[in-house]
Structure formats: structure tokens, C-alpha cells
Amino acid sequence: MAHVRKQIRDAVVTALTGLTTTGSNVFATRVYPLASAKLPGLCIYTAAEDAELEIMGSNRTLMRSLDVIVEAYAQGTTTVDNSLDQIALEIEEALAADSGVDALVKDIYLTRTDIDLDGGEGEKVTGAARLTFRAIYRVAENDVETAI
């Protein structure tokens, strides 16, 4: 079995694979080079995580707060902002729906969205939307492979 953090990341990948706009262009990495053929696409990874002691004693449990990052990439001319907004809509609604993520977390919610555009060369503009979700989950201190 794997760390619950990896299980959450994998569940988010599964929940976001097959969205109308991005389809199967979903990658569980922050370093995947997204070529034009893979756009629009998503990169999913985890970032910072905080842990707080919830129950003390011999059976200590931790409440963890994990940042799950979903980076959406799109290319276009004057419509790249609209494309990124559509992708964000699909991501937010998919994660708000009952999914495999729910079995691992107490809650998951959007905390921030950042959007960047790169004029690049030629007529096409590449844009990226970085959506940060907070996943709250609980584990026993001596068993970080099982969400409780």
C-alpha cells in the first residue's frame, strides 16, 4: 500500500480523467512537458502538507491538511481565458461530486486559483490555471497508509 498522500493524488487523477475538455490528457506529475498535442491537459501533484496532533496517548492520530495542485493548460488565440475557465469549472464540479477522493478525505475544497498567460511566439497563446485544493485527512501516527 502507499502513503495516503499518494492515494489522494491518484484518486484526484482518476476523478479528473475523462473531463469533457481535457479528456485523457491528465498526468500525475509537476514536471511533465505538455506539448501542443497534449493540450488542453492537466498536471496533478501535491505540495505543502501540515499535520496536527489530534488524539494523544498510545494511539496517536494526526489530522493532515494537504495542498493538491491541479494545473490546467490550454492553447488558443483570443479564447484561451474562456478555455481555462471551462476547464476550471469541470475540475471544480468533478471534485465536488461524490468521487473516490471522498473515501480518503474528510473534506476537499478549492482555496485558490491563479491564471497565467504566455503570448509565446506566433498566433497561439498558452495559458495555465493553477487550482489549489485543500484535502483534509486523518491517519494514525504509526499507519500513514490508511485513512481513518
GILINZI-V784007 format. One record per pair of residues at least 4 apart in sequence whose C-alpha atoms are under 8 Angstrom apart, sorted by the first residue. I is the first residue (numbers start at 0). J is the second residue. D is the distance in Angstrom with one decimal. If there is no record, write none. Layout:
# GILINZI-V784007
i:I j:J d:D
i:I j:J d:D
This chain:
# GILINZI-V784007
i:0 j:144 d:6.3
i:1 j:5 d:6.3
i:1 j:6 d:6.6
i:1 j:144 d:5.5
i:2 j:6 d:6.5
i:2 j:143 d:5.6
i:2 j:144 d:4.5
i:2 j:145 d:7.7
i:3 j:7 d:6.1
i:3 j:103 d:7.5
i:3 j:143 d:6.1
i:3 j:144 d:5.1
i:3 j:145 d:6.2
i:3 j:146 d:6.4
i:4 j:8 d:6.3
i:4 j:45 d:7.7
i:4 j:65 d:7.7
i:5 j:9 d:6.1
i:6 j:10 d:6.1
i:6 j:103 d:7.8
i:7 j:11 d:6.2
i:7 j:100 d:6.2
i:7 j:103 d:6.6
i:7 j:104 d:7.8
i:8 j:12 d:6.3
i:8 j:27 d:7.4
i:8 j:43 d:7.2
i:8 j:44 d:6.5
i:8 j:45 d:6.8
i:8 j:67 d:7.2
i:9 j:13 d:6.3
i:9 j:27 d:7.4
i:10 j:14 d:6.1
i:10 j:99 d:5.7
i:10 j:100 d:5.2
i:11 j:15 d:6.1
i:11 j:43 d:7.8
i:11 j:94 d:7.5
i:11 j:99 d:7.9
i:11 j:100 d:6.3
i:12 j:16 d:6.0
i:12 j:25 d:6.7
i:12 j:26 d:7.3
i:12 j:27 d:6.6
i:12 j:43 d:6.8
i:13 j:99 d:7.9
i:14 j:93 d:6.5
i:14 j:94 d:6.8
i:14 j:98 d:6.3
i:14 j:99 d:7.0
i:14 j:100 d:7.6
i:15 j:25 d:7.3
i:15 j:90 d:6.5
i:15 j:93 d:6.6
i:15 j:94 d:7.7
i:16 j:21 d:7.8
i:16 j:22 d:6.1
i:16 j:23 d:5.4
i:16 j:24 d:7.4
i:16 j:25 d:6.0
i:17 j:21 d:6.9
i:17 j:22 d:4.2
i:17 j:23 d:5.4
i:18 j:22 d:5.0
i:18 j:23 d:7.7
i:18 j:89 d:6.7
i:18 j:90 d:7.8
i:19 j:89 d:7.6
i:20 j:39 d:7.0
i:20 j:85 d:7.7
i:20 j:86 d:6.3
i:20 j:89 d:8.0
i:21 j:25 d:7.4
i:21 j:38 d:7.4
i:21 j:39 d:5.3
i:21 j:40 d:5.1
i:21 j:41 d:7.1
i:21 j:86 d:7.3
i:22 j:40 d:7.8
i:23 j:40 d:8.0
i:24 j:37 d:6.0
i:24 j:38 d:7.2
i:24 j:39 d:7.1
i:24 j:40 d:4.7
i:24 j:41 d:6.2
i:25 j:40 d:5.9
i:25 j:41 d:4.7
i:25 j:42 d:6.0
i:25 j:43 d:7.5
i:26 j:31 d:7.2
i:26 j:41 d:6.1
i:26 j:42 d:4.8
i:26 j:43 d:6.2
i:27 j:42 d:5.8
i:27 j:43 d:4.8
i:27 j:44 d:5.9
i:28 j:42 d:5.7
i:28 j:43 d:5.7
i:28 j:44 d:5.5
i:29 j:42 d:5.9
i:29 j:43 d:6.6
i:29 j:44 d:5.9
i:31 j:42 d:7.3
i:33 j:37 d:5.8
i:33 j:38 d:6.9
i:33 j:40 d:7.4
i:33 j:72 d:8.0
i:34 j:38 d:6.8
i:35 j:74 d:7.7
i:38 j:72 d:6.4
i:38 j:73 d:5.5
i:38 j:74 d:6.7
i:39 j:71 d:7.3
i:39 j:72 d:5.4
i:39 j:73 d:4.4
i:39 j:74 d:6.8
i:40 j:71 d:5.8
i:40 j:72 d:5.3
i:40 j:73 d:6.8
i:41 j:69 d:6.6
i:41 j:70 d:5.5
i:41 j:71 d:4.6
i:41 j:72 d:6.3
i:42 j:69 d:5.8
i:42 j:70 d:5.1
i:42 j:71 d:6.7
i:43 j:67 d:7.3
i:43 j:68 d:5.7
i:43 j:69 d:4.6
i:43 j:70 d:6.3
i:44 j:67 d:6.0
i:44 j:68 d:5.3
i:44 j:69 d:6.8
i:45 j:65 d:7.2
i:45 j:66 d:5.8
i:45 j:67 d:4.5
i:45 j:68 d:5.8
i:46 j:65 d:7.2
i:46 j:66 d:5.3
i:46 j:67 d:6.3
i:46 j:68 d:6.9
i:47 j:65 d:6.1
i:47 j:66 d:5.5
i:48 j:63 d:6.8
i:48 j:64 d:5.5
i:48 j:65 d:4.3
i:48 j:66 d:6.2
i:49 j:63 d:5.6
i:49 j:64 d:5.1
i:49 j:65 d:6.6
i:50 j:61 d:6.1
i:50 j:62 d:5.7
i:50 j:63 d:4.3
i:50 j:64 d:6.3
i:51 j:61 d:5.5
i:51 j:62 d:5.3
i:51 j:63 d:6.4
i:52 j:59 d:7.3
i:52 j:60 d:6.2
i:52 j:61 d:4.7
i:52 j:62 d:6.4
i:53 j:59 d:7.2
i:53 j:60 d:5.5
i:53 j:61 d:5.2
i:53 j:62 d:5.9
i:54 j:58 d:7.4
i:54 j:59 d:5.1
i:54 j:60 d:5.2
i:54 j:61 d:7.2
i:55 j:59 d:4.9
i:55 j:60 d:7.2
i:58 j:139 d:7.1
i:58 j:140 d:7.6
i:59 j:139 d:6.0
i:59 j:140 d:5.7
i:59 j:141 d:8.0
i:60 j:137 d:7.0
i:60 j:138 d:5.7
i:60 j:139 d:4.2
i:60 j:140 d:5.2
i:61 j:137 d:5.7
i:61 j:138 d:5.5
i:61 j:139 d:6.2
i:61 j:140 d:6.1
i:62 j:135 d:7.1
i:62 j:136 d:5.9
i:62 j:137 d:4.5
i:62 j:138 d:6.7
i:63 j:135 d:5.7
i:63 j:136 d:5.3
i:63 j:137 d:5.9
i:63 j:138 d:7.8
i:64 j:133 d:6.4
i:64 j:134 d:5.7
i:64 j:135 d:4.6
i:64 j:136 d:6.6
i:65 j:133 d:5.6
i:65 j:134 d:5.0
i:65 j:135 d:6.4
i:65 j:136 d:8.0
i:66 j:131 d:6.3
i:66 j:132 d:5.7
i:66 j:133 d:4.8
i:66 j:134 d:6.4
i:67 j:131 d:5.8
i:67 j:132 d:5.1
i:67 j:133 d:6.2
i:67 j:134 d:6.9
i:68 j:129 d:6.8
i:68 j:130 d:5.8
i:68 j:131 d:4.7
i:68 j:132 d:6.3
i:69 j:129 d:5.9
i:69 j:130 d:5.2
i:69 j:131 d:6.5
i:69 j:132 d:7.9
i:70 j:127 d:6.6
i:70 j:128 d:5.7
i:70 j:129 d:4.4
i:70 j:130 d:6.2
i:71 j:83 d:7.0
i:71 j:86 d:7.0
i:71 j:87 d:7.6
i:71 j:127 d:5.4
i:71 j:128 d:5.1
i:71 j:129 d:6.4
i:71 j:130 d:8.0
i:72 j:83 d:7.3
i:72 j:125 d:7.2
i:72 j:126 d:5.7
i:72 j:127 d:4.5
i:72 j:128 d:6.6
i:73 j:79 d:6.4
i:73 j:82 d:6.7
i:73 j:83 d:6.5
i:73 j:125 d:5.8
i:73 j:126 d:5.4
i:73 j:127 d:6.5
i:74 j:79 d:5.9
i:74 j:123 d:6.3
i:74 j:124 d:5.5
i:74 j:125 d:4.4
i:74 j:126 d:6.2
i:75 j:79 d:5.1
i:75 j:123 d:5.1
i:75 j:124 d:5.3
i:75 j:125 d:6.6
i:76 j:122 d:6.4
i:76 j:123 d:5.1
i:76 j:124 d:5.6
i:77 j:124 d:7.9
i:78 j:82 d:6.3
i:79 j:83 d:6.2
i:79 j:124 d:7.0
i:79 j:125 d:7.3
i:79 j:126 d:6.3
i:80 j:84 d:6.2
i:80 j:126 d:7.4
i:81 j:85 d:6.2
i:82 j:86 d:6.2
i:83 j:87 d:6.1
i:83 j:126 d:7.3
i:83 j:127 d:7.1
i:83 j:128 d:6.3
i:84 j:88 d:6.1
i:85 j:89 d:6.3
i:86 j:90 d:6.2
i:87 j:91 d:6.0
i:87 j:128 d:7.5
i:87 j:130 d:7.7
i:88 j:92 d:6.1
i:89 j:93 d:6.0
i:90 j:94 d:6.2
i:91 j:95 d:6.1
i:91 j:109 d:7.5
i:92 j:96 d:6.1
i:93 j:98 d:7.8
i:94 j:98 d:7.0
i:94 j:100 d:7.8
i:94 j:107 d:7.7
i:95 j:107 d:7.9
i:95 j:108 d:7.6
i:97 j:101 d:6.5
i:98 j:102 d:7.8
i:99 j:103 d:7.5
i:100 j:104 d:6.4
i:101 j:105 d:7.1
i:101 j:106 d:7.3
i:103 j:136 d:6.8
i:103 j:146 d:5.6
i:103 j:147 d:7.8
i:104 j:134 d:6.3
i:104 j:135 d:5.6
i:104 j:136 d:4.5
i:104 j:137 d:7.4
i:104 j:146 d:7.4
i:105 j:134 d:7.6
i:105 j:135 d:5.5
i:105 j:136 d:5.3
i:105 j:137 d:7.5
i:106 j:133 d:7.9
i:106 j:134 d:5.8
i:106 j:135 d:5.3
i:106 j:136 d:7.3
i:107 j:132 d:6.4
i:107 j:133 d:5.4
i:107 j:134 d:4.3
i:107 j:135 d:6.3
i:108 j:132 d:5.3
i:108 j:133 d:5.4
i:108 j:134 d:6.8
i:109 j:130 d:7.1
i:109 j:131 d:5.9
i:109 j:132 d:4.3
i:109 j:133 d:6.3
i:110 j:130 d:7.8
i:110 j:131 d:5.7
i:110 j:132 d:5.5
i:110 j:133 d:6.5
i:111 j:130 d:5.9
i:111 j:131 d:5.2
i:111 j:132 d:7.3
i:112 j:128 d:6.7
i:112 j:129 d:5.5
i:112 j:130 d:4.5
i:112 j:131 d:6.3
i:113 j:128 d:5.6
i:113 j:129 d:5.1
i:113 j:130 d:6.6
i:114 j:126 d:7.3
i:114 j:127 d:5.7
i:114 j:128 d:4.3
i:114 j:129 d:6.3
i:115 j:126 d:5.7
i:115 j:127 d:5.3
i:115 j:128 d:6.5
i:116 j:124 d:6.9
i:116 j:125 d:5.9
i:116 j:126 d:4.3
i:116 j:127 d:6.4
i:117 j:124 d:5.9
i:117 j:125 d:5.3
i:117 j:126 d:6.1
i:118 j:123 d:7.2
i:118 j:124 d:4.8
i:118 j:125 d:6.7
i:119 j:123 d:7.1
i:119 j:124 d:6.0
i:119 j:125 d:7.0
i:136 j:146 d:6.7
i:136 j:147 d:7.6
i:137 j:146 d:5.7
i:137 j:147 d:5.4
i:138 j:142 d:6.6
i:138 j:143 d:5.6
i:138 j:144 d:7.8
i:138 j:145 d:6.3
i:138 j:146 d:5.1
i:138 j:147 d:5.5
i:139 j:143 d:6.3
i:139 j:145 d:7.7
i:139 j:146 d:7.9
i:139 j:147 d:7.4
